[in-house]
Amino acid sequence: MADNTHKHGEMEIRDQEATFNGFVKFLTNSIIACLVVVVILAVFFQ
């Protein structure tokens, strides 16, 4: 049989949290950059 020794809440998730936080920062910066480009295009190319 399988050995069920995992206990909820004991897994180390520091690396996963750091990766997720990096992804969220990248996504936020990308959205801001896209919005800036759209605003620049709207202002200069009316």
C-alpha distance (Angstrom), angle and dihedral (degrees) to the residues before:
residue distance angle dihedral
M1 . . .
A2 3.76 . .
D3 3.77 116.9 .
N4 3.82 107.0 -122.2
T5 3.80 100.6 -161.4
H6 3.81 97.6 138.1
K7 3.76 113.6 118.4
H8 3.80 120.1 -160.6
G9 3.81 113.3 -104.8
E10 3.82 98.6 18.1
M11 3.81 99.2 100.3
E12 3.83 117.3 108.0
I13 3.81 106.0 -121.5
R14 3.82 101.5 169.2
D15 3.83 92.7 112.2
Q16 3.80 93.0 47.8
E17 3.80 91.2 49.6
A18 3.81 91.6 49.8
T19 3.81 91.3 49.3
F20 3.80 92.2 48.4
N21 3.82 92.3 47.8
G22 3.81 90.0 50.2
F23 3.80 90.5 50.1
V24 3.82 92.0 50.1
K25 3.83 91.0 49.5
F26 3.81 91.3 48.8
L27 3.80 91.9 48.2
T28 3.81 92.7 47.6
N29 3.80 92.4 49.4
S30 3.81 91.2 47.0
I31 3.80 92.4 52.2
I32 3.80 91.4 48.2
A33 3.81 90.6 49.7
C34 3.82 91.3 50.3
L35 3.80 91.6 49.5
V36 3.81 91.1 49.7
V37 3.81 90.4 51.6
V38 3.81 91.4 48.9
V39 3.81 91.8 49.6
I40 3.81 91.7 48.2
L41 3.79 91.0 49.8
A42 3.80 91.2 48.1
V43 3.81 92.9 49.7
F44 3.81 99.9 44.2
F45 3.81 101.3 33.3
Q46 3.79 104.3 47.7
